[in-house]
C-alpha cells in the first residue's frame, strides 16, 4: 500500500458526506497498487462493509475464484467500488452517491494508473463513463477507450457482469465465467497490451447484465 492510497483509505473512513448511508460501514480498495487492470463494482455489501475490504462476501468470493480459474492472478489486479459505503438497500443507490464518492475513485485511479478498467455492472460503467447504456439486454460486454477521471490519457474500459448478478442467475454465471476467460486471453500479462484490439468500441451481443 502506497502512502497516497493509505491517505485515501483514511479519508474514506472519515467521510460523512452521505447521511442516508451507514458511514461506519465502508470498504476501501485493495490489490496491486501498480496493477494493469482495475475492477470496479457498484458498492460494498454487508460483509465487505464490516471488514472494510472489497469483494470478500459471496459475490466477491465468486469474482476472486473466477479470476483465478481464468488465469488472472488476483494479486495482480486492483479491486474497488464506485460507492465506498454499504447502502443497505441498493435500490436506493443514486448518481448523487457516486458523485460524492468520485474523489476517492479519482485518487485510486490516479495512483494505480491502470491500462484497463473493468466495470462490473451497469452502475459502475455509467458512473465512470457518464454515458447511458441502452438496450442492456442485448449486450454481453462493451469495450471502448476513454479518458476517465484520475487519468490524463485514454484507457481501455470494459463493461462486464457483476458477480452478484452471476450468483443470482445461472445463465449469467456461465457468461461471467466466459467473460473472464475471454479477458485473460486478450491481455498480454506484464506488457500492458491487448492482443489485436485496436478499436474504439466493440459490443459483444449475448443477453442481460
MIGU-762814 format. One line per 10 residues: number of its first residue (from 1); their letters; for each residue y, x, z of C-alpha. Coordinates in steps of 0.1 Angstrom, whole numbers, always signed. Example, Ala and Ser with C-alpha at 12.3 -4.5 7.8 and 13.67 -1.06 7.14 Angstrom:
2
1	AS	-45/+123/+78 ~ -11/+137/+71
//
This chain:
209
1	XXXXXXXXXX	+0/+0/+0 ~ +34/+14/-10 ~ +64/+13/+13 ~ +81/-11/-11 ~ +52/-35/-11 ~ +49/-33/+26 ~ +85/-43/+29 ~ +80/-72/+6 ~ +50/-84/+27 ~ +71/-83/+58
11	XXXXXXXXXX	+98/-103/+41 ~ +71/-129/+31 ~ +60/-132/+67 ~ +96/-137/+79 ~ +106/-162/+52 ~ +117/-197/+63 ~ +132/-210/+30 ~ +108/-240/+27 ~ +110/-262/+58 ~ +84/-286/+43
21	XXXXXXXXXX	+57/-258/+42 ~ +39/-241/+71 ~ +58/-209/+71 ~ +34/-194/+96 ~ +6/-199/+71 ~ +12/-174/+43 ~ -6/-149/+22 ~ +7/-117/+7 ~ -5/-99/-24 ~ -34/-74/-23
31	XXXXXXXXXX	-50/-48/-45 ~ -43/-17/-66 ~ -5/-10/-64 ~ -6/+6/-98 ~ -30/-19/-114 ~ -31/-25/-152 ~ -39/-62/-145 ~ -23/-86/-121 ~ -39/-120/-115 ~ -16/-147/-102
41	XXXXXXXXXX	-27/-180/-87 ~ -8/-211/-75 ~ -6/-207/-37 ~ -29/-197/-9 ~ -54/-221/+6 ~ -61/-227/+43 ~ -84/-197/+46 ~ -60/-174/+28 ~ -31/-185/+49 ~ -50/-179/+81
51	XXXXXXXXXX	-60/-144/+71 ~ -27/-137/+52 ~ -47/-124/+22 ~ -50/-139/-13 ~ -83/-152/-28 ~ -106/-149/+2 ~ -115/-186/+5 ~ -142/-203/-16 ~ -123/-201/-48 ~ -112/-166/-41
61	XXXXXXXXXX	-148/-155/-35 ~ -158/-170/-68 ~ -130/-151/-85 ~ -140/-118/-70 ~ -176/-124/-78 ~ -169/-134/-113 ~ -147/-103/-119 ~ -174/-81/-106 ~ -201/-97/-128 ~ -178/-93/-158
71	XXXXXXXXXX	-174/-56/-152 ~ -139/-58/-139 ~ -136/-38/-107 ~ -118/-60/-80 ~ -103/-29/-65 ~ -87/-20/-99 ~ -66/-52/-101 ~ -38/-68/-81 ~ -41/-103/-67 ~ -13/-126/-57
81	XXXXXXXXXX	+2/-161/-58 ~ +34/-177/-71 ~ +40/-196/-38 ~ +32/-175/-7 ~ +28/-202/+19 ~ +0/-228/+22 ~ +13/-262/+11 ~ -15/-281/+28 ~ -11/-308/+1 ~ -10/-290/-32
91	XXXXXXXXXX	+1/-322/-49 ~ +35/-318/-32 ~ +40/-283/-46 ~ +71/-282/-68 ~ +91/-259/-90 ~ +115/-255/-62 ~ +89/-238/-41 ~ +81/-215/-69 ~ +118/-207/-74 ~ +123/-199/-37
101	XXXXXXXXXX	+93/-175/-38 ~ +102/-159/-71 ~ +119/-130/-55 ~ +87/-119/-38 ~ +67/-121/-71 ~ +96/-102/-88 ~ +92/-74/-63 ~ +54/-73/-66 ~ +55/-71/-104 ~ +83/-45/-103
111	XXXXXXXXXX	+63/-23/-80 ~ +29/-27/-97 ~ +42/-26/-134 ~ +11/-42/-150 ~ +3/-43/-187 ~ -14/-76/-184 ~ -6/-106/-162 ~ -34/-133/-159 ~ -21/-167/-148 ~ -48/-186/-131
121	XXXXXXXXXX	-39/-222/-139 ~ -10/-241/-154 ~ +13/-239/-124 ~ +13/-201/-123 ~ +18/-199/-161 ~ +47/-223/-163 ~ +64/-208/-132 ~ +63/-173/-148 ~ +70/-182/-184 ~ +93/-212/-179
131	XXXXXXXXXX	+77/-230/-208 ~ +57/-262/-205 ~ +20/-260/-216 ~ +15/-290/-238 ~ -19/-306/-246 ~ -36/-286/-219 ~ -68/-304/-225 ~ -72/-287/-259 ~ -69/-251/-246 ~ -92/-226/-230
141	XXXXXXXXXX	-68/-197/-228 ~ -34/-189/-241 ~ -23/-153/-247 ~ +12/-142/-256 ~ +37/-114/-250 ~ +68/-120/-229 ~ +94/-102/-209 ~ +90/-116/-174 ~ +107/-113/-140 ~ +104/-80/-124
151	XXXXXXXXXX	+96/-62/-156 ~ +121/-48/-182 ~ +96/-48/-210 ~ +73/-72/-227 ~ +38/-75/-213 ~ +7/-95/-222 ~ +5/-128/-204 ~ -27/-148/-204 ~ -35/-183/-191 ~ -70/-190/-178
161	XXXXXXXXXX	-87/-214/-155 ~ -80/-214/-118 ~ -112/-206/-98 ~ -107/-237/-77 ~ -110/-259/-108 ~ -141/-240/-117 ~ -156/-248/-83 ~ -149/-285/-87 ~ -163/-289/-122 ~ -194/-272/-136
171	XXXXXXXXXX	-181/-272/-173 ~ -150/-253/-161 ~ -172/-228/-142 ~ -191/-219/-173 ~ -158/-215/-192 ~ -142/-195/-163 ~ -171/-170/-165 ~ -168/-167/-202 ~ -131/-161/-199 ~ -136/-132/-175
181	XXXXXXXXXX	-163/-117/-197 ~ -140/-120/-227 ~ -112/-104/-208 ~ -135/-75/-198 ~ -145/-70/-234 ~ -109/-69/-246 ~ -95/-45/-221 ~ -99/-7/-225 ~ -101/+3/-189 ~ -78/+31/-179
191	XXXXXXXXXX	-59/+31/-212 ~ -36/+1/-208 ~ -46/-10/-242 ~ -60/-42/-256 ~ -86/-40/-283 ~ -74/-53/-317 ~ -49/-78/-302 ~ -16/-72/-319 ~ -4/-108/-318 ~ +24/-128/-304
201	XXXXXXXXX	+5/-159/-294 ~ -32/-168/-296 ~ -46/-202/-284 ~ -83/-205/-278 ~ -95/-241/-281 ~ -120/-253/-256 ~ -115/-280/-230 ~ -94/-287/-199 ~ -76/-264/-174
//
